[in-house]
Amino acid sequence: MNEQTINETLHGMSLELAYIWRESYANRGKISDDQHDDILEAYINVRRAITTGEDGKRFGANAAYKAMQGEQ
């Protein structure tokens, strides 16, 4: 597996975590605050595992941002 494949896989995972985090935020009270915080922490850690490009941004940074905002 090469770096690009790993970055793409991690990016997909981060989009899934963003969706789960948004849903858990919209349904506060159905899960614990700790679990909600842990989902966000998992998202952050997965994003950090993605290497940065020459522009200093991680692969899929714009899409990840939009996913966290509910725009995607």
N, C-alpha and C positions, 0 to 999 in steps of 0.2 A: 504494500500500500504506500503510495507516495504522499507528499505533503499536501498537494492540492486535493486529493481524495479525502484525506483526513479533515482538512478545513471545510470541505463541502458537507461532509457527514456531521461534523460538529455544528456547523451553521444550521443544518436541518434540525438538529436536536435543540438548538437555542430557540428556533422558531416555535417548536412544540412547547418548550418551557414557557415562552412568552405567552402563548395561548392559554396554557394551564394557569399561569399567574393572573392574567386578565380575568379569566373565568372565576378564579378563587376570590379575586378582589370584588367582582360583581356580586358574589354570593357569600360575602362575609357573614360569619356566624355559623356557617355550615361546616367550616373547618377551623382548626385552632389558629390563633395568630402565629404560633411557632411554626406550624406547617406552612402557612402563607409566606413567612419570612424565609423558611428553608427553600421554598421553590424559587424565590428571588435570588437567593444565594447560589443555588444550583445554576441558574441562568447566567449569573455573573461569572462563575467559575468556568462554565463551558465557553463563554465568549472569550475569556482570558486565555483559554487553551488554543485559540485560533491564532496563527502567526500574523504578524503585521506585514503589510505590503510596503513598497517603496514610498507610498504616500503617507505612511504612518498609521493607516486605518486597517482594521481587521477585515477579513473577507466577509462580505455581506453586511457591513456595518449599517448601511442605510436601511436595508430591509429589516434588520434586527430592531433598529430604532422604531420603524413604522409598526412592526409587530407588537412591540411593547406599548405603543400608543393606541393600538386597535385599528390602525389604518390598513392592515393587510390581513 
